[in-house]
Amino acid sequence: MVVKNYVKCQRLLSLRLAGLDLTPAQYEVLLAIARDEGCSQKSLAGWLLVAKSNITGLLNRMGSEQLIERQPDPDDALSEDRV
């Protein structure tokens, strides 16, 4: 029952987001950034429970679609970008 309702909710969310030309993953990234603007890729990966390599690809696509802006971390030149 719980899984069935979850699938139903995911389907409805996907349909509504499609109207905004967003995927559920992009929506989750935007929600996370809204909570913590300037967060690191590592933080995003942790919050979204995905591998850092997956978040990098997703952020690259979102950056090319101008959904997000990526900036280097001013405090650590070797660290990943901030979003």
Contacts in CASP RR format, 6 or more apart in sequence:
PFRMAT RR
TARGET T0000
AUTHOR 0000-0000-0000
METHOD contacts of the structure
MODEL  1
MVVKNYVKCQRLLSLRLAGLDLTPAQYEVLLAIARDEGCSQKSLAGWLLV
AKSNITGLLNRMGSEQLIERQPDPDDALSEDRV
10 24 0 8 1.000
13 24 0 8 1.000
13 27 0 8 1.000
14 23 0 8 1.000
14 24 0 8 1.000
17 23 0 8 1.000
17 24 0 8 1.000
17 26 0 8 1.000
17 27 0 8 1.000
22 30 0 8 1.000
22 67 0 8 1.000
25 48 0 8 1.000
25 58 0 8 1.000
26 58 0 8 1.000
26 62 0 8 1.000
26 67 0 8 1.000
28 48 0 8 1.000
29 44 0 8 1.000
29 48 0 8 1.000
29 55 0 8 1.000
29 58 0 8 1.000
29 59 0 8 1.000
29 62 0 8 1.000
29 68 0 8 1.000
29 83 0 8 1.000
30 67 0 8 1.000
30 68 0 8 1.000
32 39 0 8 1.000
32 43 0 8 1.000
32 44 0 8 1.000
32 47 0 8 1.000
32 48 0 8 1.000
33 39 0 8 1.000
33 44 0 8 1.000
33 68 0 8 1.000
33 83 0 8 1.000
36 43 0 8 1.000
38 71 0 8 1.000
38 82 0 8 1.000
38 83 0 8 1.000
39 82 0 8 1.000
39 83 0 8 1.000
40 73 0 8 1.000
40 79 0 8 1.000
40 80 0 8 1.000
40 81 0 8 1.000
40 82 0 8 1.000
40 83 0 8 1.000
41 52 0 8 1.000
41 55 0 8 1.000
41 56 0 8 1.000
41 59 0 8 1.000
41 80 0 8 1.000
41 81 0 8 1.000
41 83 0 8 1.000
42 52 0 8 1.000
42 80 0 8 1.000
44 55 0 8 1.000
44 59 0 8 1.000
44 83 0 8 1.000
45 51 0 8 1.000
45 52 0 8 1.000
45 54 0 8 1.000
45 55 0 8 1.000
48 55 0 8 1.000
50 58 0 8 1.000
52 80 0 8 1.000
59 68 0 8 1.000
59 70 0 8 1.000
59 81 0 8 1.000
59 83 0 8 1.000
62 68 0 8 1.000
63 69 0 8 1.000
63 70 0 8 1.000
68 83 0 8 1.000
69 83 0 8 1.000
70 81 0 8 1.000
70 82 0 8 1.000
70 83 0 8 1.000
71 81 0 8 1.000
71 82 0 8 1.000
71 83 0 8 1.000
72 81 0 8 1.000
72 82 0 8 1.000
73 79 0 8 1.000
73 80 0 8 1.000
73 81 0 8 1.000
73 82 0 8 1.000
END
